[in-house]
Amino acid sequence: MLEACLSSLFVSVEQYFSALWELAQKTGINKRTLDGYLAKNGNEPTVGNAVKIAQVLGVSVEYLTTGKESDFSGENISQEMILFHKYRNFIRKIESLPEDTNNCLNFLVDKLAR
């Protein structure tokens, strides 16, 4: 499945090797290790490496390993987690404020978001 993800990102052999090198740099995974994942009957990535690869490629680990997205009908969980990680310190700071200040900020954000 990793091969399918990568192949959708480039069309020529030169682009393939360039993309593989870039993926190695962005994930911190050795290029030979990535080559091993892509080889016919190759190795499966560790969970940690699968997460790194999926993050760089902008897909879920589920999609990376199965080629299918979850049938979960609610919000896209991975997008929600990305937002949470991005704003978690901000959320913690807001939560630590007095309730009246917190309510004021919520009101202002609601008004600004319209």
Secondary structure, 3 states (H helix, E strand, C coil): CHHHHHHCCCCCHHHHHHHHHHHHHHHCCCHHHHHHHHCCCCCCCCHHHHHHHHHHHCCCHHHHHHCCCCCCCCCCHHHHHHHHHHHHHHHHHHHCCCHHHHHHHHHHHHHHHC
